[in-house]
């Protein structure tokens, strides 16, 4: 995989924008939905436009490897969700969140 100066891979194997906590996943997701680099930068004001373009370039230059990485990230996310659902009772928390959302929607 070709790397560029704006991309780093952290100790957990997560690909991030150097000097930020923004995952490559977030940028690629918006890019694939049709967002321009300028629109993505508006959503991540901690990033420069150059960093956003760098991330898009990195994705396009390594598309098959990044798609494999994104699929692996999704699988890990699903595993984590299943683990949480199996080991923690979130029902009461979810009910409180729904009730609060309904209260906010009424205002």
DSSP file (Angstrom, degrees, kcal/mol; ACC not computed):
  #  RESIDUE AA STRUCTURE BP1 BP2  ACC     N-H-->O    O-->H-N    N-H-->O    O-->H-N    TCO  KAPPA ALPHA  PHI   PSI    X-CA   Y-CA   Z-CA
    1    1 A X              0   0    0      0, 0.0     2,-0.3     0, 0.0    61,-0.1   0.000 360.0 360.0 360.0 126.2    0.0    0.0    0.0
    2    2 A X        -     0   0    0     59,-0.2     2,-0.3    56,-0.1    59,-0.1  -0.609 360.0-159.1 -75.4 131.6    1.4    3.4   -1.0
    3    3 A X        -     0   0    0     -2,-0.3     2,-0.3     2,-0.0     5,-0.0  -0.752   5.3-157.6-109.8 161.0    1.4    5.9    1.8
    4    4 A X    >   -     0   0    0     -2,-0.3     3,-1.6     3,-0.0    50,-0.0  -0.841  36.3 -97.6-130.3 169.5    1.5    9.6    1.8
    5    5 A X  T 3  S+     0   0    0     -2,-0.3    13,-0.0     1,-0.3    -2,-0.0   0.685 117.3  56.4 -65.8 -19.6    2.6   12.2    4.4
    6    6 A X  T 3  S+     0   0    0     44,-0.1    12,-3.0    11,-0.1     2,-0.4   0.518  96.1  77.4 -90.1  -3.5   -1.0   12.9    5.6
    7    7 A X  E <   +A   17   0A   0     -3,-1.6     2,-0.3    10,-0.3    10,-0.2  -0.875  52.9 175.3-112.4 137.2   -1.8    9.3    6.5
    8    8 A X  E     -A   16   0A   0      8,-2.5     8,-3.0    -2,-0.4     2,-0.5  -0.967  23.6-141.8-133.2 153.8   -0.8    7.3    9.5
    9    9 A X  E     -A   15   0A   0     -2,-0.3     6,-0.2     6,-0.2    -2,-0.0  -0.973  26.9-145.8-113.9 118.8   -1.6    3.9   10.8
   10   10 A X    >   -     0   0    0      4,-2.6     3,-2.1    -2,-0.5     0, 0.0  -0.090  33.5 -87.6 -79.8-178.5   -2.0    3.8   14.6
   11   11 A X  T 3  S+     0   0    0      1,-0.3    -1,-0.1     2,-0.1    -2,-0.0   0.739 127.8  54.2 -61.8 -24.3   -1.0    1.0   17.0
   12   12 A X  T 3  S-     0   0    0      2,-0.1    -1,-0.3     0, 0.0     3,-0.1   0.439 120.3-106.8 -89.2   0.0   -4.5   -0.6   16.5
   13   13 A X  S <  S+     0   0    0     -3,-2.1     2,-0.4     1,-0.3    -2,-0.1   0.554  71.9 145.1  86.3   7.8   -4.2   -0.7   12.8
   14   14 A X        -     0   0    0      1,-0.0    -4,-2.6     9,-0.0     2,-0.6  -0.657  48.0-132.7 -82.3 132.5   -6.6    2.2   12.2
   15   15 A X  E     +A    9   0A   0     -2,-0.4     9,-2.7    -6,-0.2    10,-0.4  -0.759  37.2 169.9 -87.8 123.7   -5.8    4.5    9.3
   16   16 A X  E     -AB   8  23A   0     -8,-3.0    -8,-2.5    -2,-0.6     2,-0.5  -0.814  42.4 -96.9-128.6 166.2   -6.0    8.1   10.4
   17   17 A X  E >   -A    7   0A   0      5,-2.3     3,-1.8    -2,-0.3     5,-0.3  -0.768  57.7-100.8 -82.4 128.1   -5.2   11.6    9.1
   18   18 A X  T 3  S+     0   0    0    -12,-3.0     3,-0.1    -2,-0.5    -1,-0.1  -0.198 104.4  13.9 -55.2 132.7   -1.8   12.5   10.6
   19   19 A X  T 3  S+     0   0    0      1,-0.3     2,-0.3     2,-0.0    -1,-0.3   0.580 118.1  77.2  79.3  10.5   -2.1   14.9   13.6
   20   20 A X  S <  S-     0   0    0     -3,-1.8    -1,-0.3     2,-0.1    27,-0.0  -0.855  78.9-125.2-139.5 175.1   -5.9   14.3   14.0
   21   21 A X  S    S+     0   0    0     -2,-0.3     2,-0.4    -3,-0.1    -3,-0.1   0.254  70.1 122.2-103.3  10.2   -8.3   11.7   15.4
   22   22 A X        -     0   0    0     -5,-0.3    -5,-2.3     1,-0.0     2,-0.2  -0.619  56.5-138.9 -80.7 124.8  -10.2   11.5   12.1
   23   23 A X  B  >  -B   16   0A   0     -2,-0.4     4,-1.1    -7,-0.2     3,-0.5  -0.508  15.1-127.1 -78.7 148.6  -10.3    8.1   10.6
   24   24 A X  H  > S+     0   0    0     -9,-2.7     4,-2.8     1,-0.2     5,-0.3   0.851 108.3  68.8 -59.3 -34.3   -9.9    7.5    6.8
   25   25 A X  H  > S+     0   0    0    -10,-0.4     4,-2.7     1,-0.2    -1,-0.2   0.894  96.1  51.4 -51.6 -45.6  -13.2    5.6    7.0
   26   26 A X  H  > S+     0   0    0     -3,-0.5     4,-1.7     1,-0.2    -1,-0.2   0.896 112.6  44.5 -64.4 -41.3  -15.1    8.8    7.7
   27   27 A X  H  X S+     0   0    0     -4,-1.1     4,-2.6     2,-0.2    -2,-0.2   0.935 114.6  47.8 -69.1 -46.1  -13.6   10.7    4.8
   28   28 A X  H  X S+     0   0    0     -4,-2.8     4,-2.8     1,-0.2     5,-0.2   0.900 108.2  56.1 -62.6 -40.7  -14.0    7.8    2.4
   29   29 A X  H  X S+     0   0    0     -4,-2.7     4,-1.0    -5,-0.3    -1,-0.2   0.937 112.2  41.6 -57.5 -47.9  -17.6    7.2    3.5
   30   30 A X  H  <>S+     0   0    0     -4,-1.7     5,-2.3     1,-0.2     3,-0.4   0.905 113.3  53.4 -67.6 -40.3  -18.6   10.8    2.6
   31   31 A X  H ><5S+     0   0    0     -4,-2.6     3,-1.6     1,-0.2    -2,-0.2   0.913 107.3  51.3 -59.5 -43.4  -16.5   10.8   -0.6
   32   32 A X  H 3<5S+     0   0    0     -4,-2.8    -1,-0.2     1,-0.3    -2,-0.2   0.733 104.5  58.2 -68.3 -21.9  -18.4    7.6   -1.8
   33   33 A X  T 3<5S-     0   0    0     -4,-1.0    -1,-0.3    -3,-0.4    -2,-0.2   0.447 128.4 -97.8 -85.4  -0.4  -21.7    9.4   -1.1
   34   34 A X  T < 5S+     0   0    0     -3,-1.6    -3,-0.2     1,-0.3    -2,-0.1   0.502  71.1 150.4 102.2   4.7  -20.7   12.1   -3.5
   35   35 A X      < -     0   0    0     -5,-2.3    -1,-0.3     1,-0.1     2,-0.1  -0.437  41.4-128.3 -70.9 143.8  -19.3   14.8   -1.1
   36   36 A X     >  -     0   0    0     -2,-0.1     4,-2.5     1,-0.1     5,-0.2  -0.412  26.5-105.4 -82.3 166.4  -16.6   17.1   -2.5
   37   37 A X  H  > S+     0   0    0      1,-0.2     4,-2.5     2,-0.2     5,-0.2   0.884 123.2  53.6 -59.5 -37.8  -13.3   17.6   -0.7
   38   38 A X  H  > S+     0   0    0      2,-0.2     4,-1.6     1,-0.2    -1,-0.2   0.897 108.9  47.8 -64.9 -40.8  -14.6   21.1    0.3
   39   39 A X  H  > S+     0   0    0      2,-0.2     4,-1.3     1,-0.2    -2,-0.2   0.899 112.2  49.7 -66.6 -40.4  -17.8   19.6    1.8
   40   40 A X  H  X S+     0   0    0     -4,-2.5     4,-1.2     1,-0.2     3,-0.4   0.916 108.1  53.4 -64.2 -42.3  -15.9   17.0    3.7
   41   41 A X  H  < S+     0   0    0     -4,-2.5     6,-0.3     1,-0.2    -1,-0.2   0.851 103.5  57.2 -63.0 -34.4  -13.5   19.6    5.1
   42   42 A X  H  < S+     0   0    0     -4,-1.6     3,-0.5     1,-0.2    -1,-0.2   0.872 107.9  47.7 -62.1 -36.3  -16.5   21.6    6.3
   43   43 A X  H  < S+     0   0    0     -4,-1.3     2,-0.3    -3,-0.4    -1,-0.2   0.711 120.1  38.7 -77.3 -20.9  -17.6   18.5    8.3
   44   44 A X    ><  +     0   0    0     -4,-1.2     3,-2.4    -3,-0.2    -1,-0.3  -0.643  67.7 170.5-127.9  73.4  -14.0   18.1    9.7
   45   45 A X  T 3  S+     0   0    0     -3,-0.5    -1,-0.1     1,-0.3    -3,-0.1   0.655  72.5  69.8 -64.6 -13.8  -12.8   21.6   10.4
   46   46 A X  T 3  S+     0   0    0     -3,-0.1     2,-0.3     2,-0.1    -1,-0.3   0.645  92.1  75.5 -74.6 -12.6   -9.7   20.3   12.2
   47   47 A X  S <  S-     0   0    0     -3,-2.4     2,-0.2    -6,-0.3    -3,-0.1  -0.752  80.2-130.2 -99.7 145.7   -8.5   19.1    8.8
   48   48 A X     >  -     0   0    0     -2,-0.3     4,-1.9     1,-0.1     5,-0.2  -0.508  27.0-112.7 -82.7 161.5   -7.0   21.3    6.1
   49   49 A X  H  > S+     0   0    0      1,-0.2     4,-2.7     2,-0.2     5,-0.2   0.867 119.8  57.7 -61.7 -35.1   -8.3   21.0    2.5
   50   50 A X  H  > S+     0   0    0      1,-0.2     4,-2.4     2,-0.2    -1,-0.2   0.900 105.2  49.8 -61.2 -41.3   -4.9   19.6    1.6
   51   51 A X  H  > S+     0   0    0      2,-0.2     4,-2.2     1,-0.2    -1,-0.2   0.886 110.8  49.5 -66.4 -38.4   -5.3   16.8    4.2
   52   52 A X  H  X S+     0   0    0     -4,-1.9     4,-2.4     2,-0.2    -2,-0.2   0.943 112.6  46.5 -66.0 -47.1   -8.8   15.9    2.8
   53   53 A X  H  X S+     0   0    0     -4,-2.7     4,-2.8     1,-0.2    -2,-0.2   0.893 111.2  53.8 -60.8 -38.4   -7.5   15.8   -0.7
   54   54 A X  H  X S+     0   0    0     -4,-2.4     4,-2.6    -5,-0.2    -1,-0.2   0.901 108.5  48.7 -62.0 -41.0   -4.5   13.7    0.5
   55   55 A X  H  X S+     0   0    0     -4,-2.2     4,-2.4     2,-0.2    -2,-0.2   0.906 112.3  48.0 -65.8 -41.8   -6.9   11.2    2.1
   56   56 A X  H  X S+     0   0    0     -4,-2.4     4,-2.8     2,-0.2     5,-0.2   0.923 112.5  49.1 -64.7 -43.5   -9.0   11.0   -1.1
   57   57 A X  H  X S+     0   0    0     -4,-2.8     4,-2.8     2,-0.2     5,-0.2   0.930 110.0  51.6 -59.5 -45.7   -5.9   10.5   -3.2
   58   58 A X  H  X S+     0   0    0     -4,-2.6     4,-1.2     1,-0.2    -2,-0.2   0.915 111.4  47.8 -58.6 -44.5   -4.6    7.8   -0.8
   59   59 A X  H >< S+     0   0    0     -4,-2.4     3,-0.6     1,-0.2     7,-0.3   0.951 114.8  44.6 -61.1 -50.1   -8.0    6.0   -1.1
   60   60 A X  H >< S+     0   0    0     -4,-2.8     3,-0.7     1,-0.2    -2,-0.2   0.846 113.2  50.9 -65.9 -33.6   -8.1    6.2   -4.9
   61   61 A X  H 3< S+     0   0    0     -4,-2.8    -1,-0.2     1,-0.2    -2,-0.2   0.709 125.3  27.4 -76.0 -20.0   -4.4    5.2   -5.2
   62   62 A X  T <X S+     0   0    0     -4,-1.2     4,-2.8    -3,-0.6     5,-0.3  -0.159  79.5 144.6-130.5  37.3   -4.9    2.1   -3.0
   63   63 A X  H <> S+     0   0    0     -3,-0.7     4,-2.6     1,-0.2     5,-0.2   0.847  70.1  45.9 -54.7 -46.9   -8.6    1.5   -3.6
   64   64 A X  H  > S+     0   0    0      2,-0.2     4,-1.9     1,-0.2    -1,-0.2   0.921 116.5  45.5 -66.7 -41.6   -8.6   -2.3   -3.5
   65   65 A X  H  > S+     0   0    0     -3,-0.2     4,-2.4     2,-0.2    -2,-0.2   0.897 114.6  48.5 -66.2 -39.7   -6.5   -2.5   -0.3
   66   66 A X  H  X S+     0   0    0     -4,-2.8     4,-3.1    -7,-0.3    -2,-0.2   0.887 108.6  53.2 -69.5 -38.1   -8.6    0.3    1.4
   67   67 A X  H  X S+     0   0    0     -4,-2.6     4,-2.4    -5,-0.3    -1,-0.2   0.911 109.9  48.7 -62.1 -40.8  -11.8   -1.5    0.4
   68   68 A X  H  X S+     0   0    0     -4,-1.9     4,-2.3    -5,-0.2    -2,-0.2   0.931 112.3  49.0 -61.1 -45.0  -10.5   -4.6    2.1
   69   69 A X  H  X S+     0   0    0     -4,-2.4     4,-2.5     2,-0.2    -2,-0.2   0.917 110.9  49.5 -59.8 -45.4   -9.5   -2.5    5.1
   70   70 A X  H  X S+     0   0    0     -4,-3.1     4,-2.3     2,-0.2    -1,-0.2   0.890 110.5  50.4 -63.9 -39.7  -13.0   -0.9    5.3
   71   71 A X  H  X S+     0   0    0     -4,-2.4     4,-2.1     2,-0.2    -1,-0.2   0.907 110.9  49.2 -63.8 -40.9  -14.7   -4.3    5.1
   72   72 A X  H  X S+     0   0    0     -4,-2.3     4,-2.3     2,-0.2    -2,-0.2   0.903 109.7  51.8 -63.9 -40.9  -12.5   -5.6    7.9
   73   73 A X  H  X S+     0   0    0     -4,-2.5     4,-2.3     1,-0.2    -2,-0.2   0.908 109.3  50.3 -61.9 -42.2  -13.3   -2.5   10.0
   74   74 A X  H  X S+     0   0    0     -4,-2.3     4,-2.3     2,-0.2    -1,-0.2   0.899 109.8  50.4 -63.1 -41.1  -17.1   -3.1    9.4
   75   75 A X  H  X S+     0   0    0     -4,-2.1     4,-2.3     2,-0.2    -2,-0.2   0.909 111.0  48.6 -63.5 -42.0  -16.7   -6.8   10.5
   76   76 A X  H  X S+     0   0    0     -4,-2.3     4,-2.3     2,-0.2    -2,-0.2   0.886 110.0  52.4 -64.6 -38.6  -14.8   -5.7   13.7
   77   77 A X  H  X S+     0   0    0     -4,-2.3     4,-2.4     2,-0.2    -2,-0.2   0.915 109.2  49.1 -62.9 -43.4  -17.6   -3.2   14.4
   78   78 A X  H  X S+     0   0    0     -4,-2.3     4,-2.6     2,-0.2    -2,-0.2   0.907 109.9  51.6 -62.7 -42.4  -20.2   -5.8   14.0
   79   79 A X  H  X S+     0   0    0     -4,-2.3     4,-2.4     1,-0.2    -1,-0.2   0.917 110.3  49.0 -60.0 -43.1  -18.3   -8.1   16.4
   80   80 A X  H  X S+     0   0    0     -4,-2.3     4,-2.5     2,-0.2    -2,-0.2   0.904 110.4  50.5 -64.6 -41.6  -18.1   -5.4   18.9
   81   81 A X  H  X S+     0   0    0     -4,-2.4     4,-2.7     2,-0.2    -2,-0.2   0.924 111.5  48.0 -61.6 -44.7  -21.8   -4.6   18.7
   82   82 A X  H  X S+     0   0    0     -4,-2.6     4,-2.2     2,-0.2    -2,-0.2   0.902 111.3  50.9 -63.9 -40.6  -22.7   -8.3   19.2
   83   83 A X  H  X S+     0   0    0     -4,-2.4     4,-1.9     2,-0.2    -2,-0.2   0.937 112.1  46.4 -61.7 -46.9  -20.3   -8.5   22.2
   84   84 A X  H  X S+     0   0    0     -4,-2.5     4,-2.0     1,-0.2    -2,-0.2   0.933 113.4  48.5 -62.4 -46.1  -21.9   -5.4   23.8
   85   85 A X  H  < S+     0   0    0     -4,-2.7    -1,-0.2     1,-0.2    -2,-0.2   0.865 115.0  46.1 -61.8 -35.9  -25.4   -6.7   23.1
   86   86 A X  H  < S+     0   0    0     -4,-2.2    -1,-0.2    -5,-0.2    -2,-0.2   0.786 122.7  32.7 -77.9 -27.6  -24.6  -10.1   24.5
   87   87 A X  H  < S+     0   0    0     -4,-1.9     2,-0.4    -5,-0.2    -2,-0.2   0.544 113.8  52.1-110.9  -8.5  -22.8   -8.9   27.7
   88   88 A X  S  < S-     0   0    0     -4,-2.0     2,-1.0    -5,-0.2    -1,-0.1  -0.988  72.0-129.3-134.3 140.2  -24.5   -5.7   28.7
   89   89 A X        +     0   0    0     -2,-0.4     4,-0.3     1,-0.2     3,-0.2  -0.758  35.7 162.7 -88.2 102.9  -28.1   -4.8   29.3
   90   90 A X     >  +     0   0    0     -2,-1.0     4,-2.9    -5,-0.2     5,-0.2   0.388  45.3  99.4 -99.5   1.9  -28.7   -1.7   27.2
   91   91 A X  H  > S+     0   0    0      1,-0.2     4,-2.2     2,-0.2     5,-0.2   0.922  84.8  44.1 -59.8 -47.4  -32.5   -1.9   27.1
   92   92 A X  H  > S+     0   0    0      1,-0.2     4,-2.1     2,-0.2    -1,-0.2   0.891 114.1  50.7 -66.8 -37.8  -33.1    0.7   29.9
   93   93 A X  H  > S+     0   0    0     -4,-0.3     4,-2.3     2,-0.2    -2,-0.2   0.930 110.5  49.2 -64.1 -44.7  -30.5    3.0   28.4
   94   94 A X  H  X S+     0   0    0     -4,-2.9     4,-2.6     1,-0.2    -2,-0.2   0.892 109.6  52.1 -62.3 -39.4  -32.0    2.8   25.0
   95   95 A X  H  X S+     0   0    0     -4,-2.2     4,-2.4    -5,-0.2    -1,-0.2   0.909 110.0  48.7 -63.7 -41.6  -35.5    3.5   26.5
   96   96 A X  H  X S+     0   0    0     -4,-2.1     4,-2.4     2,-0.2    -2,-0.2   0.896 111.4  49.8 -65.1 -39.6  -34.2    6.6   28.3
   97   97 A X  H  X S+     0   0    0     -4,-2.3     4,-2.4     2,-0.2    -2,-0.2   0.925 111.4  48.5 -64.9 -44.2  -32.5    7.8   25.1
   98   98 A X  H  X S+     0   0    0     -4,-2.6     4,-2.2     1,-0.2    -2,-0.2   0.912 111.6  49.9 -61.9 -42.2  -35.7    7.3   23.1
   99   99 A X  H  X S+     0   0    0     -4,-2.4     4,-2.1     1,-0.2    -1,-0.2   0.912 111.3  48.6 -63.0 -42.3  -37.7    9.2   25.7
  100  100 A X  H  X S+     0   0    0     -4,-2.4     4,-2.4     2,-0.2    -1,-0.2   0.899 110.2  51.6 -65.5 -39.9  -35.3   12.1   25.7
  101  101 A X  H  X S+     0   0    0     -4,-2.4     4,-2.1     1,-0.2    -1,-0.2   0.899 109.2  50.3 -63.2 -39.7  -35.4   12.3   21.9
  102  102 A X  H  X S+     0   0    0     -4,-2.2     4,-1.4     2,-0.2    -1,-0.2   0.903 110.1  50.4 -65.9 -39.8  -39.2   12.4   22.0
  103  103 A X  H  X S+     0   0    0     -4,-2.1     4,-0.8     1,-0.2    -2,-0.2   0.915 111.6  48.0 -62.2 -43.0  -39.1   15.2   24.5
  104  104 A X  H  < S+     0   0    0     -4,-2.4     3,-0.5     1,-0.2    -1,-0.2   0.857 108.3  54.8 -66.6 -35.0  -36.6   17.1   22.4
  105  105 A X  H  < S+     0   0    0     -4,-2.1    -1,-0.2     1,-0.2    -2,-0.2   0.804 103.7  56.0 -69.3 -28.8  -38.7   16.6   19.3
  106  106 A X  H  <        0   0    0     -4,-1.4    -1,-0.2     1,-0.2    -2,-0.2   0.734 360.0 360.0 -74.2 -23.0  -41.8   18.1   21.0
  107  107 A X     <        0   0    0     -4,-0.8    -1,-0.2    -3,-0.5    -2,-0.2   0.480 360.0 360.0 -76.0 360.0  -40.0   21.3   21.8
